[in-house]
Amino acid sequence: MSEGTQPSPAIADYSQWQAQDYFRTYYSEVVLPDEQVVLAYQVETLKRIEHKFGRGLEYGCGPTLHRAIAAARYAFRIDMADWLPDNLTEVQAWVNSTSANDDWNRFTHYILGCEGDTPDARRIARREEQTRKVIRNLHVSDARWRHPLGPDRQGFYDLLVSGFCLDAVSSDKRVWHRCMCNVLSTLHEGGLLILHSLYRCKAYKVGERMFPGADLSEDDLVESLASNGFARSSIDVHVIPCPDNAQYGYAGILVASARKG
Ligand SMILES: C[S@@+](CC[C@H](N)C(=O)[O-])C[C@H]1O[C@@H](n2cnc3c(N)ncnc32)[C@H](O)[C@@H]1O
């Protein structure tokens, strides 16, 4: 990390990130209770919108597909972005594979259940196929850049989903403020944001390493959204306790949604 305060030696740099460690820590066995809440919130929020989104972006996807799978039914196209090419390689490998790849099946099963469906193998395969078709461009991107996807993507998207990325760039809250401003500027007036962050987390665990957390409160999030042009009346922020995750460096998460303008 070159910007802001240097992380303490105990906090790893993203050059030490291992996509497989991340997948194994958080996603390889069960849909963890906090992730269940996050996905249910995403589905509930998307279901309420009566039109389909033309241009979706998942920012800071890491090596994961579950947020794109949850959004795929509601958008004609989804671009995905992350700072680490290795993460995007994992995403691309899944997109290039077929329903024989069962890495995300249990998440698709859970998502279909949130939508009121009775999931079975055929429905799971169909939703994952739909997701493979909807995912378009994968971008290597740095949230610290003023235009993380280039100036022509300013105000480009009408749906932006970002889970546990912008608050995980740095332990310096000023960096988080700038990342919020940069990434949220890719959303069009009237566009919908769905954002998840770790609550009051200074560092979170992946494998044996700790990565940075911006130590956010509910108020930090509300104020940042308001100052980035989101209508206060549309801002919805909740703290979800997850005491079992204290072993990973956080005991709560923030789920949020808001409309720009
Ligand atoms: C905790 S993971 C979240 C991954 C995924 N969205 C999820 O919910 O599991 C944090 C992600 O932020 C990405 N990241 C870290 N610094 C970044 C930066 N400066 N710009 C963009 N992404 C960054 C990392 O590569 C990693 O994929």
PDBQT file of the ligand as one rigid body, heavy atoms in Angstrom, charges set to zero:
ROOT
HETATM    1  C1  LIG A 301     -12.490  -9.121   1.612  1.00  0.00    +0.000 C 
HETATM    2  S1  LIG A 301     -12.205  -9.297  -0.098  1.00  0.00    +0.000 S 
HETATM    3  C2  LIG A 301     -13.858  -9.193  -0.741  1.00  0.00    +0.000 C 
HETATM    4  C3  LIG A 301     -14.089 -10.102  -1.909  1.00  0.00    +0.000 C 
HETATM    5  C4  LIG A 301     -15.549 -10.354  -2.296  1.00  0.00    +0.000 C 
HETATM    6  N1  LIG A 301     -16.210  -9.161  -2.730  1.00  0.00    +0.000 N 
HETATM    7  C5  LIG A 301     -16.327 -10.975  -1.172  1.00  0.00    +0.000 C 
HETATM    8  O1  LIG A 301     -17.348 -10.419  -0.776  1.00  0.00    +0.000 OA
HETATM    9  O2  LIG A 301     -15.933 -12.023  -0.678  1.00  0.00    +0.000 OA
HETATM   10  C6  LIG A 301     -11.469  -7.740  -0.486  1.00  0.00    +0.000 C 
HETATM   11  C7  LIG A 301     -11.185  -7.553  -1.950  1.00  0.00    +0.000 C 
HETATM   12  O3  LIG A 301     -10.719  -6.213  -2.170  1.00  0.00    +0.000 OA
HETATM   13  C8  LIG A 301      -9.753  -6.248  -3.215  1.00  0.00    +0.000 C 
HETATM   14  N2  LIG A 301      -8.943  -5.020  -3.135  1.00  0.00    +0.000 N 
HETATM   15  C9  LIG A 301      -7.986  -4.735  -2.221  1.00  0.00    +0.000 A 
HETATM   16  N3  LIG A 301      -7.431  -3.533  -2.487  1.00  0.00    +0.000 NA
HETATM   17  C10 LIG A 301      -8.069  -3.053  -3.580  1.00  0.00    +0.000 A 
HETATM   18  C11 LIG A 301      -7.959  -1.859  -4.337  1.00  0.00    +0.000 A 
HETATM   19  N4  LIG A 301      -7.074  -0.921  -4.020  1.00  0.00    +0.000 N 
HETATM   20  N5  LIG A 301      -8.775  -1.689  -5.391  1.00  0.00    +0.000 NA
HETATM   21  C12 LIG A 301      -9.688  -2.636  -5.728  1.00  0.00    +0.000 A 
HETATM   22  N6  LIG A 301      -9.844  -3.803  -5.055  1.00  0.00    +0.000 NA
HETATM   23  C13 LIG A 301      -9.040  -4.005  -3.993  1.00  0.00    +0.000 A 
HETATM   24  C14 LIG A 301      -8.965  -7.503  -2.916  1.00  0.00    +0.000 C 
HETATM   25  O4  LIG A 301      -8.251  -7.954  -4.045  1.00  0.00    +0.000 OA
HETATM   26  C15 LIG A 301     -10.080  -8.462  -2.484  1.00  0.00    +0.000 C 
HETATM   27  O5  LIG A 301     -10.576  -9.177  -3.588  1.00  0.00    +0.000 OA
ENDROOT
TORSDOF 0
